[in-house]
C-alpha cells in the first residue's frame, strides 16, 4: 500500500503533468488491446474493464504531453499548415485515448480522406466513452457523479452534450478526504440551471501514486491539488478561499475570493457576499454586500438572486423592501424548480448566520414552498414535526407525517425515499417492499442504502441469504463514497481477514478515514491497533491519546480500553485507582467488559478488600449482556464456592455458555470434566470434542491433551 506520497509539481489543469517526450511510452499492450476491441466490437468490453486498464497504464503520468500533442496537431490542421494525411492518427489517439475532442478530430479527418473504416472505429470509441462516463450515473449528486480523468474531459463531455458551462467549483467531502467538481450548466437557449457532479479521484490517486481512496489521510486533495492549481484555475482558488473562510482566516479568505473573481469565478462573488453578510469583509460594508450578489446574478448565477431576495425581505444592507424581494423571486421562478427559492429563503431565515432567526418568516416561505410541492420543504416539515414532543402521539399526526414523507419521496427527494424505507422496515410486517426500495436506492449509489444493504447480506436479515462477499462489496461501494460506518465495517473485516485477505495496514487506512470525520469507534480501533502493533509500530502513548479522545466523547468501549492501559501501566504509569475509575465509568456507559473487570477487581481485592458479593453482582451483570467472560467467571465462583455454596452443575452450565461464545478456557474445563468424569459422565469422545474446540478458540495447551486422547480412542 502506497501511503507515502511522491511529491509531484502539478502543471496547468490537474491531471496534465508535464514529462519529457523521450520518457513517454504509448505502447501499453494491455490498454491498446482493449482499445482495439472497442474500435471493432465495442459491446464486447465493459467500460469498467477499460477504465481500470487506463488507470493502471503509463498514460496517467503523461496526460500533459498527450494533451499538448493533440492541441499542436489540431491547431496545425485548423491553420492549414498540415493536412489530415500527414499525421499518425493511431499515435495521436493512442496518446489521448480518453479525450473526446481528439477522436472527433480523427473522425473529421478520416471522413475528409475517405477512410470510412477508421472513421467508424473512432465513432465507436466516442460513443463508448460517452456511454461509459454517463453509464448508470445521473451526475446530480456527489455519490452519483460522472467519473472522468481530467477536468478538461468533463468540459469536453458537456460541450459534446450541448450544454453551456456557466461556472464551476469544487466541493469537499469527509473532512477533505474526497473532492468533486460541480459544473453549473444550462441547456442552449434555456435559463434552467443544472448542477452536474464530476469525479476524477481515481485518476488523481493514480497520478499521485497513492492507493485509492486514501489521499485524504495526508490532506492531499487540498495540499497537492488545490494549492498547486489555485494560480491557474479559478475553481481551485475559490476552494482555497472557502477553506480559509471555514478556518476563520477572514482577511486571507477575502483576498483569495477577490483573486478567484479576477480569474473568472462567478460563484466567488456569492461566497464573498456571504463573508460580507457575516461582517468579516474588510473591503465591503454591509450596504455593499448586495452588489456582490448583483454581480453574480448578472453573470448568470441564479443562486445569487436568492440572497438578494432574502436581504430585501430581511432588510439587511438596506431598508426592508418586500416588493423588491417579490420582484427578485419572480425572476427566479423560471430558472429554478417550483418552490426551491422559497425553501432556500426559509432556511436563511431559520439561520442565525446573517441575522437573528425569524420563525414567522421561516414558516411563511416554508408554507409557500410546500404549496408548490417542493419535496425538500415537505421533508423539512416532516423533520420539524418529528422534533416536536409527542409529534406522533395521535394516529392523525402519524398519518400526516407518513403522507408528507411519501409525497416527498414520490417527487424524487432522496432523503425522503430513504426515510420511507427505514420507516417501512420498522413498521411493515412484510419487509419485501422495503427491501425492494432499499435496493433501488443502493442502485442509485446512495451510501447509506449501500451500507444498510451490506448489513442485510452480512447477517442474512429479512429472509435474505447470508453472503459475506456481497456484504463486503456493498460496504466497499459505500466506503469509497465516504460512509463512515461502511469504512468501519471494511476496516474490521479486512483486519480480521473476513472475505478479503488480512491486511492490517489497509485496515488501519479505513479506520483512519472514518476517524477523520470523528467516528468514535474508528478512533478507538486506531487506538487498539496502535496498542497491539498490528501493521504499525506499537505505540501505547498514541493508543492512550486516541482512547482518551473517544472516551471524552462518551464511547464506553474506549473508556474500558483506557482503563486497561492504566491497569497494566502501558503508555502511562500503572494506576489501579485510575483504572478502577475508568472501569466504573465504562460500566456506567453499558460496557459488559468493564463490569467483568470490576468483578475481577472485587474478586481479587485489587484496590479495596476482596468482596465476593460485589464480584458476583458484576459478573452477573456482565453475563446478562451475554458476555463470555462474565459467564466464565460466574462458573469459577460456583465451582470454587467464592461467597456462595459450591454448585458444580451451575458452574458448568455457565462454562457451557461461555464456551459457546468462544471462551477457550471454558471449553478446556468442559473437556477436563468429560475426561475425568466430573459433573458429566466420563466420555473421552466428548472430551476430545471440547479440547478440539479449545484449540480452535486459541488454546495451544489443549492440543497435546486432545492428541493423547484421540490416540487412545483411535479417533485421530
Order of alpha helices (4+ residues) and beta strands (2+ residues): alpha-alpha-alpha-alpha-alpha-alpha-beta-alpha-beta-beta-beta-alpha-alpha-alpha-alpha-alpha-alpha-alpha-alpha-alpha-alpha-alpha-alpha-alpha-alpha-alpha-alpha-alpha-alpha-alpha-alpha-alpha-alpha-alpha-alpha-alpha-alpha-alpha-alpha
